[in-house]
Amino acid sequence: MFQPSKASLHEPLTEFGPVELSARHAQLSDAFQSDPCHAMVTDEAHTSSDGVSANDALHTQVTPGDYGHAPIAVGVHERVGGNHDFANPGEILCAAIAACYDSCVRLISCRLGIELRALSVKVAGHVDVRGTLKLEPDVPVGFQGFTLMVNIDAGPGIPETTVKAILKAAEESCVVMQTIRQSPAIEVLPKIQGTS
């Protein structure tokens, strides 16, 4: 598995282009068609009171994945009583949407052999916190909507219709965005300890 160093995140991988990506996708496609079970992925993230006291009401940390990634410090938004001194869960959700969409645009552009000159994605989540604070029974708990803004420069010679097609394909392929749109069930499995 590719584990980029901090330096390599800012340097283009010139040896990885449309030919290599197409070959990788063809290999995955063959594997998934011969055994669809291999296409099922389980992404994970977990919190723990090992690094932040369970009695700290305003902070936690979350570790994405199962590959030794660094934990992300998490704070509570000031509008629900926190200090907003670290990324809050809503910002992390917006970051997941932005990262997923950005990745899709990059992958699709690479497959088409288009070298992007610039790409940035910003996601804003809009939420009325009166719902989570139980102040208004008619206000739902949760985000009421999201806005995704994308700035893309594909360079001269790339038709606008092609760029629009890339963006539409990225939207349709963005797992995080489509998950939010489809609202799948979340099963909560409690394990209660230390009670009498």
C-alpha positions in Angstrom: 0.0 0.0 0.0 1.3 3.5 -0.9 2.1 5.5 2.2 3.1 9.0 1.1 5.6 10.9 3.1 4.8 14.5 4.0 7.2 15.7 1.3 5.7 13.4 -1.4 2.2 14.8 -0.8 3.4 18.1 -2.4 5.2 16.5 -5.3 3.4 15.0 -8.4 3.9 11.3 -8.9 5.2 11.6 -12.4 5.6 7.8 -12.7 1.9 7.3 -12.1 -0.3 8.3 -14.9 -3.3 7.2 -17.0 -1.6 4.0 -18.2 -0.7 2.9 -14.7 -4.1 3.8 -13.3 -6.0 2.0 -16.1 -3.9 -1.1 -15.5 -4.6 -0.9 -11.7 -8.3 -0.5 -12.3 -8.4 -3.3 -14.9 -6.7 -5.6 -12.3 -9.2 -4.6 -9.7 -12.1 -5.0 -12.1 -11.1 -8.5 -13.0 -10.7 -9.5 -9.3 -14.1 -8.0 -8.4 -15.9 -9.7 -11.3 -14.4 -13.1 -10.4 -15.2 -12.7 -6.7 -17.6 -9.8 -5.9 -16.8 -10.3 -2.1 -13.4 -8.7 -2.8 -15.2 -5.4 -3.8 -16.6 -5.0 -0.3 -14.6 -2.5 1.7 -14.9 -1.7 5.4 -13.5 1.7 6.4 -13.1 2.4 10.1 -12.4 5.1 12.5 -12.2 4.9 16.3 -12.0 7.1 19.3 -10.3 6.2 22.6 -10.0 7.7 26.0 -6.3 6.5 26.1 -5.1 9.9 24.8 -7.9 12.2 26.1 -9.6 11.7 29.4 -13.2 10.3 29.2 -14.1 13.1 31.6 -13.0 15.8 29.2 -16.4 16.9 27.8 -15.0 19.3 25.2 -12.3 17.1 23.5 -11.6 13.7 22.0 -9.4 12.2 19.3 -10.4 10.1 16.4 -8.1 7.8 14.5 -9.0 7.1 10.9 -8.4 3.7 9.4 -6.5 0.7 10.7 -3.1 1.5 9.2 -1.4 3.4 12.0 -2.6 6.8 10.9 -2.1 9.6 13.3 -5.1 10.5 15.6 -7.0 13.7 14.8 -7.7 16.0 17.7 -11.4 16.9 17.9 -13.1 19.7 19.8 -16.7 20.8 20.3 -18.2 23.7 18.3 -18.6 26.9 20.3 -22.2 27.0 19.3 -22.9 23.9 21.4 -20.7 25.0 24.3 -17.3 24.0 23.2 -14.1 25.9 22.7 -13.8 25.2 19.0 -10.1 24.9 19.5 -9.7 21.8 17.3 -11.6 20.5 14.2 -15.2 19.6 15.3 -17.1 16.6 14.0 -19.1 18.6 11.5 -15.9 20.0 10.0 -14.4 16.5 9.8 -17.6 15.4 7.9 -17.2 18.4 5.5 -13.5 17.4 5.1 -14.6 13.8 4.2 -16.9 15.1 1.5 -14.2 17.5 0.1 -11.5 14.8 0.2 -13.7 12.2 -1.5 -14.9 14.5 -4.2 -11.4 15.9 -4.8 -10.0 12.4 -5.1 -12.7 11.4 -7.6 -11.9 14.4 -9.8 -8.2 13.6 -9.7 -8.8 9.9 -10.5 -11.2 10.6 -13.4 -8.9 13.3 -14.8 -5.9 11.0 -14.6 -7.8 8.2 -16.4 -8.6 10.6 -19.2 -5.0 11.7 -19.4 -5.8 15.3 -18.4 -3.1 17.0 -16.3 -4.9 19.4 -14.0 -3.1 22.7 -13.4 -5.1 23.4 -10.2 -7.9 21.9 -8.1 -9.5 23.0 -4.9 -12.7 21.9 -3.2 -14.5 23.6 -0.3 -17.5 22.1 1.5 -19.7 24.0 3.9 -22.3 22.2 6.1 -25.3 24.2 7.2 -26.8 23.1 10.6 -29.3 24.7 13.1 -27.8 23.7 16.4 -31.1 24.3 18.2 -31.9 20.7 17.2 -29.0 19.0 18.9 -29.5 21.3 22.0 -33.1 20.2 22.2 -34.3 23.8 22.2 -36.8 23.6 19.4 -38.7 20.3 18.8 -39.4 21.2 15.2 -35.7 21.7 14.4 -34.1 18.4 13.3 -30.8 17.2 14.7 -28.4 17.1 11.8 -27.2 19.1 8.9 -29.9 20.7 6.8 -27.7 20.9 3.7 -24.2 21.1 2.2 -22.6 23.4 -0.4 -19.7 22.1 -2.4 -17.6 24.6 -4.3 -15.0 23.4 -6.7 -12.3 25.5 -8.6 -10.7 23.6 -11.4 -8.1 24.6 -14.0 -7.7 21.9 -16.7 -5.6 24.2 -18.8 -6.0 25.4 -22.4 -7.2 22.9 -25.0 -9.6 21.0 -22.6 -13.2 21.8 -23.6 -15.5 23.1 -20.9 -17.9 20.2 -21.7 -15.2 17.7 -20.8 -14.5 19.5 -17.5 -18.2 19.6 -16.6 -18.4 15.8 -17.5 -15.5 15.1 -15.1 -17.2 17.1 -12.3 -20.5 15.3 -12.9 -18.8 11.9 -12.9 -16.9 12.8 -9.7 -20.2 13.7 -8.1 -21.8 10.4 -9.1 -18.7 8.4 -8.0 -18.1 10.2 -4.7 -18.8 7.6 -2.0 -19.1 10.0 0.9 -21.5 12.4 -1.0 -23.7 9.5 -2.2 -23.7 8.0 1.3 -25.1 11.2 2.7 -27.7 11.5 0.0 -28.9 7.9 0.5 -28.9 8.0 4.3 -28.0 4.4 5.1 -28.9 2.9 8.5 -26.3 3.1 11.3 -26.4 0.3 13.8 -25.3 1.2 17.3 -23.7 -1.7 19.3 -23.1 -0.7 22.9 -20.8 -2.6 25.2 -21.5 -1.4 28.7 -18.9 -2.0 31.5 -18.5 -1.3 35.1 -22.2 -1.0 36.0 -24.1 -2.8 38.8 
